[in-house]
Amino acid sequence: MVGGDEVAYRKAHKVFAAIAAPGALAHVGTGGAGHYVKMVHNGIEYALLEAYGEGFHLLKDGFFKDESLDLEEISRIWNSSAVIRSWLLELAHNVFVHDQELHHVSGEIAEGGTGRWTVEEAADADVPVPVIKASLEMREWSRVTGGNYGTKVVAMLRQQFGGHAVKKAKGGGEDN
């Protein structure tokens, strides 16, 4: 997601290609467009993470809570053939393979600021983004209250894809 002058982009293309993931490079517009596109990407990411966290929380503590649904198996099944399959769901499966309870993890979710920037930009453009805004509010809530199982899932997913630190449930510190 590179913004800037097209001629300069073409000159630097080999450098960008060397550091980008395969197939993940594009000139997206004039100066600043790359950062803007990445900001919107991160806002969407906030919402997707929140949706997965909420869904798995409901599976864990909802109607069938006494049956201890196998979240590892459910995430595997969903990722093989469901509409909601995704890389994030693969990462959720990786988390659940190792630990479905997440007792050792705090539900506090940090933020880097791009979700907030997305919500602010949307307000300036008069574009409603209630799902992204709600996910940002959940992150704020998690830091005040310690969160819940759904926010633990989000925290663990952030660690899986970005190496973000996860706070331990008791005694503070980080679990990298």
CORLINGI-V589705 format. One record per pair of residues at least 24 apart in sequence whose C-alpha atoms are under 7 Angstrom apart, sorted by the first residue. I is the first residue (numbers start at 1). J is the second residue. If there is no record, write none. Layout:
i=I j=J
i=I j=J
//
This chain:
i=1 j=25
i=1 j=26
i=1 j=27
i=1 j=28
i=1 j=34
i=1 j=37
i=1 j=38
i=2 j=26
i=2 j=27
i=2 j=28
i=2 j=34
i=3 j=27
i=3 j=28
i=3 j=29
i=3 j=30
i=3 j=31
i=3 j=32
i=3 j=33
i=3 j=34
i=4 j=29
i=4 j=30
i=4 j=31
i=4 j=32
i=5 j=30
i=5 j=31
i=39 j=114
i=39 j=118
i=40 j=118
i=42 j=114
i=42 j=115
i=43 j=114
i=43 j=115
i=43 j=118
i=43 j=132
i=44 j=132
i=46 j=115
i=46 j=132
i=46 j=135
i=47 j=131
i=47 j=132
i=47 j=135
i=49 j=154
i=50 j=135
i=50 j=154
i=53 j=150
i=53 j=151
i=53 j=153
i=53 j=154
i=54 j=150
i=56 j=150
i=57 j=149
i=57 j=150
i=71 j=96
i=71 j=100
i=72 j=96
i=72 j=97
i=91 j=157
i=91 j=160
i=92 j=157
i=102 j=152
i=103 j=169
i=104 j=168
i=104 j=169
i=105 j=152
i=105 j=166
i=105 j=167
i=105 j=168
i=105 j=169
i=106 j=146
i=106 j=152
i=106 j=167
i=106 j=168
i=106 j=169
i=107 j=142
i=107 j=146
i=107 j=147
i=107 j=148
i=107 j=149
i=107 j=151
i=107 j=152
i=107 j=155
i=108 j=142
i=108 j=143
i=108 j=146
i=108 j=147
i=108 j=151
i=109 j=139
i=109 j=142
i=109 j=143
i=109 j=151
i=109 j=155
i=110 j=139
//
